Amino acid sequence: MKSGRLQRKFYDFVDDNQLLENCRTVVAAVSGGVDSMCLLDLLLAGRERWKIEIVVVHFNHQLRGSEADRDEELVRKFCNGHALQFFRETTDVRKIAADRKISLEMAGRDLRYTFFRKIADGYKQAVTATAHTLDDQAETVLLRMLKGSGLQGLSGIAVRRENIIRPLLFAAKTELYEYAQQRQLPFAEDRTNALFDCQRNIIRNRLLPEIKNNLNPNIVCTLANLAQILGEAHQYIAETAHTALNNLIVSSDSEQIVLDKSGLKTYFIGIEKEIVWQGLQKLADAIQPLSYKRMNALMSLVNNGKTGRRFVVNEEILALTDRERLILQRNSRADWPEMDFTPGQTVENDYFTFTTEMRDTGEFRPCSRRSTTEFVDLDRLGNDLQIRHWRKGDRITPLGMHQSRNISDIFVDLKMPLTRKYQLPILTSGDKIVWVCGLTLSDEFKILPTTKTVLKLTYKEKHL
């Protein structure tokens, strides 16, 4: 293929998909590989055509030592030779992935796009262009198919997602190698791409070649076409669901979205799932897609579940149902600090006020169950008092009982929302729990006939 032919295909693809309409600046993500170097060269060739400014961003993942530094220098040198602004950032992706307990691939992607967004935000009418190709599309669709993705996942890589564009999704890798050779473009080869050390490499280096050789020599285009067909179907469902979601919302704020459950159940199941998914995205835009099994479990709660049931979507979001509503609620943990304190001290924050007062035994009055005021034997408390959050495994012997119970079981009995579990303070003395504030006092610290000094405890909530 002559380089001019690929340029014409590039121009047509960009124009047909309106990727640079009303665009003034293109932030080109350039790794130094053949794909991104071709993308940069093609953008330069069309710079006058679209009247755009081009700036280059490069992210060094610190995963390949001197090879990564070599790639960065290659991109920098090319930019200097073409008078292009060059921005780079380097981060220890391996450490970030370990700290966050996520994969290297996920950590790298999050960090890259955060960096790209930061640079693009400094320019008016800017888009970020990445060098995803037809081969990348095929690998993505096959990988998601094998892992059991839904319609949205099988739609593959979008040509445009918000301000991120993929102008090379039409081009096969072989075309780009040929173009780079004809244009004498410098580029670096990432030797890790040839390994079998990750799922995508297994797809790229083992499965696709096997399919090409024995089943379908045109498998890359076949998978890309499948992604387009499913993408068009998903677009229709997504647009229908978007309109329906707005009609079904009973109330909405940053913490929860309440939907009319009876109205939701009138939709075809595929659209119903998309409505719920878009509701989840409104609460947490970075939420990972639910697996087929978990999405079906959530929809079973909506369509067949009993009133009062709940479903933990992830650590951030909880779904609850009542007779008429589906409630999607952020599982936000109250962020008040745990602290030590001494008797007589008052603790106050945005969520509650906790007051302790020393009293004579004559002032003691038995309190009703689940009272916000309690009295304890001060002499049995010890000096290491603390107010802290509930922790899994916490146990208490409730007042009037002789055996301890898991506090989590008490929460279940009271049908307490997860958000409130983390808001309620726990009063401890050493490793013993004295009071689950407002709920239950420990029998071990109750007032006895032999008690000499009483400590009055008062708990007042500010926000539920």
C-alpha positions in Angstrom: 0.0 0.0 0.0 1.3 3.4 -0.9 1.5 5.9 2.0 -0.8 8.3 0.2 -3.6 5.6 0.2 -3.4 5.2 3.9 -3.5 9.0 4.4 -6.7 9.2 2.3 -8.3 6.4 4.3 -7.3 8.2 7.5 -8.8 11.5 6.3 -12.0 9.7 5.3 -12.3 7.9 8.6 -11.7 11.0 10.6 -14.2 13.1 8.5 -16.9 10.4 8.3 -16.9 10.0 12.1 -16.6 13.8 12.7 -13.7 13.1 15.1 -12.1 16.6 14.6 -15.2 18.7 14.2 -14.9 21.9 16.2 -11.5 20.8 17.4 -8.6 23.2 17.8 -6.0 21.0 19.5 -5.2 17.3 19.3 -3.3 15.8 22.2 -1.6 12.8 20.6 -0.8 10.0 22.9 2.5 8.6 21.6 4.3 5.6 23.1 7.0 5.3 20.5 5.6 2.2 19.0 4.7 1.9 15.3 1.0 2.6 15.8 1.4 5.8 17.7 4.3 7.1 15.5 2.1 6.5 12.4 -0.8 8.3 14.1 1.4 11.3 14.8 2.7 11.4 11.3 -0.8 11.1 9.8 -2.0 14.0 12.1 0.9 16.1 10.9 0.0 15.4 7.3 -3.6 16.6 8.0 -2.7 19.5 10.2 -3.5 22.1 7.6 -6.6 20.3 6.4 -8.2 20.4 9.8 -6.5 23.6 11.1 -5.4 21.9 14.3 -2.6 22.3 16.8 -0.8 19.1 17.8 0.8 18.5 21.1 2.3 15.2 22.2 2.0 13.3 25.5 4.1 10.3 26.5 3.7 8.2 29.7 6.6 6.2 31.0 5.3 3.3 33.1 8.8 2.4 34.5 8.2 -1.3 33.7 10.9 -1.8 31.1 13.9 0.0 32.5 16.2 1.4 29.9 13.9 0.3 27.0 11.2 2.6 28.3 13.7 5.5 28.6 14.8 4.7 25.0 11.1 5.0 23.8 10.7 8.3 25.6 13.8 9.7 24.0 12.7 8.6 20.6 9.4 10.5 20.9 11.1 13.5 22.4 13.6 13.7 19.5 10.9 13.3 16.9 8.9 16.2 18.5 11.9 18.4 18.7 12.5 17.8 15.0 9.0 18.8 14.1 8.6 21.7 16.6 5.9 19.9 18.6 5.2 20.5 22.2 6.1 17.4 24.2 4.8 16.5 27.7 5.9 13.5 29.6 5.1 11.9 32.9 6.7 8.9 34.6 5.2 6.8 37.4 6.0 3.6 39.2 3.0 1.7 37.9 4.0 -1.6 39.6 4.0 0.1 43.0 0.7 1.9 42.3 -0.9 -1.4 41.2 0.3 -3.2 44.3 -0.9 -0.4 46.6 -4.3 -0.4 45.0 -4.5 -4.2 44.6 -5.3 -4.0 40.9 -3.6 -5.4 37.8 -0.7 -3.6 36.1 -2.8 -3.1 33.0 -5.6 -1.4 34.9 -3.2 0.8 37.0 -1.3 1.8 33.8 -4.5 2.7 32.0 -5.9 4.8 34.8 -2.7 6.7 35.3 -2.2 7.2 31.5 -5.6 8.6 31.0 -5.5 10.8 34.0 -2.3 12.3 32.7 -3.7 12.7 29.2 -6.8 14.4 30.6 -4.7 16.8 32.7 -2.8 18.0 29.6 -5.9 18.2 27.4 -7.7 20.4 30.1 -5.0 23.0 29.4 -6.3 23.6 25.9 -9.5 24.9 24.4 -11.6 22.5 22.3 -9.1 19.7 22.7 -9.4 16.0 22.0 -7.0 13.2 23.0 -6.1 10.8 20.1 -4.9 7.3 20.9 -3.5 4.8 18.4 -5.8 1.8 18.8 -6.0 -0.2 15.6 -8.2 -2.8 13.9 -6.0 -5.5 15.5 -6.6 -4.0 18.9 -10.3 -4.0 18.3 -10.3 -7.7 17.4 -8.2 -8.6 20.4 -10.5 -6.7 22.7 -13.7 -8.3 21.3 -12.3 -11.8 21.4 -10.9 -11.4 25.0 -14.2 -10.0 26.3 -16.1 -12.7 24.5 -14.0 -15.4 26.2 -14.5 -13.7 29.6 -18.3 -13.5 29.2 -18.8 -9.9 28.6 -22.2 -8.4 27.8 -23.4 -6.4 24.8 -21.6 -3.2 25.9 -18.3 -5.0 26.3 -18.7 -6.9 23.0 -19.1 -3.5 21.3 -15.4 -3.2 21.6 -13.3 0.0 21.6 -15.4 3.1 20.8 -14.3 5.3 17.9 -15.0 8.2 20.3 -15.7 8.3 24.0 -16.2 11.8 25.3 -13.1 13.7 24.3 -11.0 10.6 23.5 -10.8 9.7 19.8 -9.4 6.6 18.0 -8.6 7.7 14.5 -6.7 4.4 13.6 -9.5 1.9 14.3 -9.8 1.3 10.6 -6.2 0.4 10.0 -4.6 -3.1 10.3 -1.2 -3.4 12.0 0.4 -4.6 8.7 -0.7 -1.4 7.0 1.0 0.7 9.6 4.3 -1.2 9.4 4.2 -0.7 5.6 3.4 3.0 6.0 6.2 3.5 8.6 8.7 1.9 6.2 7.6 4.0 3.3 7.7 7.2 5.3 11.0 6.1 7.1 9.4 6.7 10.5 11.4 5.8 13.6 9.6 3.6 16.0 10.4 1.2 18.9 9.4 -2.4 19.3 8.1 -3.4 22.7 9.6 -6.9 23.2 7.0 -7.7 25.9 4.3 -7.7 23.2 5.7 -11.0 21.9 5.5 -12.8 25.3 2.7 -14.9 26.6 2.7 -13.3 30.0 -0.8 -11.7 30.0 -4.2 -12.5 28.6 -4.0 -10.0 25.7 -0.7 -11.4 24.6 -2.1 -14.9 24.5 -4.9 -13.6 22.3 -2.5 -11.7 20.1 0.3 -14.3 19.8 -1.5 -17.6 20.0 -5.2 -17.6 19.5 -5.6 -15.1 16.6 -2.7 -16.6 14.6 -4.2 -20.1 15.1 -7.7 -18.9 13.9 -6.1 -17.1 10.9 -4.2 -20.2 9.8 -6.9 -22.8 10.3 -10.4 -21.2 10.5 -10.7 -17.7 9.2 -7.8 -15.7 7.6 -9.9 -12.6 7.9 -10.7 -13.0 11.6 -9.5 -9.5 12.5 -12.0 -7.8 10.2 -14.7 -10.3 11.2 -14.3 -9.4 14.9 -14.2 -5.7 14.1 -17.4 -6.0 12.1 -19.0 -7.9 14.9 -18.1 -5.1 17.3 -19.6 -2.5 15.0 -22.9 -4.5 14.6 -23.2 -5.0 18.3 -22.2 -1.4 19.0 -25.0 -0.2 16.8 -27.5 -2.4 18.7 -26.1 -1.2 22.0 -26.4 2.4 21.0 -30.1 2.0 20.3 -30.6 0.3 23.7 -28.5 2.9 25.5 -30.4 5.8 24.0 -33.8 4.2 24.8 -32.6 3.4 28.4 -31.3 7.0 28.8 -34.8 8.4 28.1 -36.5 5.8 30.2 -34.1 6.4 33.2 -35.0 10.1 33.3 -38.7 9.2 33.3 -38.3 6.6 36.1 -36.2 8.7 38.5 -38.3 9.4 41.6 -35.5 11.3 43.3 -31.8 11.7 42.8 -28.8 13.3 44.5 -25.1 12.6 44.8 -25.7 9.8 47.3 -28.6 7.9 45.9 -31.0 7.4 42.9 -34.5 6.2 43.5 -36.3 4.5 40.6 -40.0 3.6 40.1 -39.7 -0.2 40.3 -43.1 -1.0 38.7 -42.3 1.2 35.7 -38.8 -0.2 35.4 -40.3 -3.8 35.2 -42.4 -2.9 32.1 -39.3 -2.7 29.9 -37.7 -5.5 27.8 -35.1 -7.1 30.0 -32.1 -5.9 27.9 -33.3 -2.3 28.2 -34.1 -2.8 31.9 -30.6 -3.9 32.5 -29.2 -0.9 30.7 -31.5 1.5 32.7 -30.1 0.1 36.0 -26.5 0.1 34.6 -26.8 3.8 33.6 -28.2 4.5 37.1 -25.2 2.9 38.7 -22.9 5.0 36.4 -24.6 8.2 37.6 -23.5 7.3 41.1 -20.0 6.2 40.2 -18.8 7.0 36.7 -15.7 4.8 37.0 -17.7 1.6 38.0 -16.5 -1.6 36.4 -19.1 -3.5 34.3 -20.9 -6.2 36.3 -20.4 -9.8 35.2 -23.3 -11.6 33.5 -24.0 -13.6 36.6 -24.0 -10.5 39.0 -26.1 -8.4 36.7 -28.7 -11.2 36.5 -28.6 -11.5 40.3 -29.3 -7.8 40.6 -32.2 -7.9 38.1 -33.6 -10.9 40.0 -33.7 -8.7 43.0 -35.6 -6.0 41.0 -38.1 -8.4 39.4 -38.5 -11.2 41.9 -37.0 -10.1 45.1 -39.0 -9.5 48.3 -39.4 -6.0 49.8 -36.5 -4.9 51.9 -33.9 -7.1 50.1 -30.5 -5.6 49.3 -27.7 -6.3 46.9 -24.1 -5.2 47.3 -23.1 -4.0 43.9 -19.5 -3.3 45.0 -17.7 -1.5 47.8 -19.2 1.8 46.7 -22.8 1.0 45.8 -25.7 -0.8 47.4 -29.0 -1.6 45.8 -32.2 -1.9 47.9 -35.8 -2.6 47.1 -39.1 -1.8 48.7 -42.7 -2.3 47.4 -42.5 0.5 44.8 -38.9 1.6 44.5 -35.4 0.5 43.5 -32.8 2.4 45.5 -29.3 2.7 44.2 -27.2 4.1 47.1 -23.6 5.0 47.6 -22.0 3.0 50.3 -20.1 6.0 51.6 -18.2 5.4 54.8 -18.3 8.2 57.3 -14.8 9.7 57.4 -14.6 10.8 61.0 -11.3 10.0 62.7 -11.0 7.4 65.4 -9.6 8.8 68.7 -8.7 8.2 72.3 -10.4 10.2 75.0 -10.7 10.5 78.8 -13.9 10.5 80.9 -15.5 13.9 81.0 -14.5 14.7 77.5 -16.9 15.6 74.6 -16.2 14.3 71.1 -17.9 16.2 68.2 -17.7 15.9 64.4 -19.9 16.2 61.4 -21.8 13.0 62.2 -22.4 13.0 65.9 -21.7 14.4 69.4 -20.5 12.0 72.1 -20.5 13.3 75.6 -19.2 11.7 78.8 -20.0 13.0 82.3 -19.1 11.6 85.7 -22.1 11.3 88.0 -23.0 10.1 91.5 -24.6 6.6 91.7 -27.7 8.3 93.0 -28.2 9.9 89.6 -28.3 6.6 87.8 -31.6 5.7 86.0 -32.0 2.5 83.9 -32.4 3.4 80.3 -34.8 2.0 77.7 -33.5 -0.4 75.1 -31.5 1.2 72.3 -31.2 4.5 74.2 -29.0 7.4 73.2 -28.1 7.7 76.8 -26.4 5.0 79.0 -24.7 4.7 82.3 -21.6 2.5 83.0 -19.4 1.6 85.9 -16.4 4.0 85.5 -14.0 1.9 87.7 -14.4 -1.1 85.3 -13.6 0.9 82.2 -9.9 1.3 82.5 -7.8 4.2 81.1 -7.5 3.2 77.4 -10.9 4.4 76.1 -11.4 4.9 72.4 -14.2 5.9 69.9 -13.7 4.0 66.7 -15.6 2.6 63.7 -17.2 -0.8 63.6 -14.8 -3.6 62.4 -15.7 -7.0 61.0 -15.4 -9.6 63.8 -16.4 -7.2 66.5 -18.4 -8.9 69.3 -20.3 -7.7 72.4 -22.3 -9.3 75.2 -25.5 -7.2 75.1 -27.0 -6.0 78.3 -29.0 -8.7 80.1 -27.3 -11.6 78.1 -24.6 -14.0 79.0 -23.2 -14.8 75.6 -21.5 -12.5 73.1 -22.9 -11.8 69.7 -21.3 -10.5 66.5 -22.2 -6.9 66.1 -22.7 -7.5 62.4 -25.6 -9.9 63.3 -27.2 -7.2 65.4 -27.0 -4.9 62.4 -28.7 -7.5 60.3 -31.4 -8.0 62.8 -32.1 -4.2 62.8 -31.9 -4.1 58.9 -29.3 -1.4 59.2 -28.0 0.2 55.9 -24.3 -0.2 55.3 -23.8 3.5 55.3 -25.0 3.8 58.9 -22.8 0.9 60.1 -19.8 2.9 59.3 -21.2 6.1 60.8 -22.1 4.7 64.2 -19.3 5.0 66.8 -18.1 2.1 68.9 -16.9 2.8 72.5 -14.1 0.5 73.5 -12.0 -0.1 76.6 -8.8 -1.8 75.5 -9.9 -4.8 73.4 -13.4 -4.8 74.9 -16.5 -3.2 73.4 -18.4 -1.1 75.9 -21.2 0.4 73.8 -22.4 0.3 70.2 -23.7 3.9 70.5 -27.4 4.2 70.5 -27.9 0.4 70.0 -26.7 -1.8 72.8 -24.6 -1.6 75.9 -22.2 -4.4 77.1 -23.4 -6.3 80.1 -19.9 -6.4 81.4 -19.9 -2.6 82.2 -23.4 -2.2 83.6 -24.1 -0.5 86.9 -24.0 -2.9 89.9 -24.9 -2.4 93.6 -21.2 -2.1 94.2 -20.6 0.6 91.7 -19.0 3.7 93.2 -18.7 6.1 90.2 -21.0 6.3 87.3 -20.1 7.6 83.8 -23.0 9.0 81.9 -22.7 8.4 78.1 -24.7 10.5 75.6 -24.7 10.0 71.9 -26.5 12.4 69.5 -26.5 11.9 65.7 -26.2 14.8 63.4 -26.7 13.1 60.0 -28.2 9.7 59.2 
